[in-house]
Amino acid sequence: MPLDDLLEQYAPNIMKAVSIEACQETSYNGKIYFMHMEKEE
C-alpha cells in the first residue's frame, strides 16, 4: 500500500524533514512504500 496520501494527511512534517533522495530510494513507480528515518547525531 502506498504511503503518499497517509504521509501527506497524518505526517506532513515528516515529508518536510526527509530529503527527496531518501524518498526516491524507497519509492516504486513514483509512490512511497517505505520510510526510513535519518537520525541526527
Secondary structure, DSSP 8 states (H G I E B T S, - for coil): ---HHHHHHH-HHHHHHS-HHHHHHTEETTEE---------
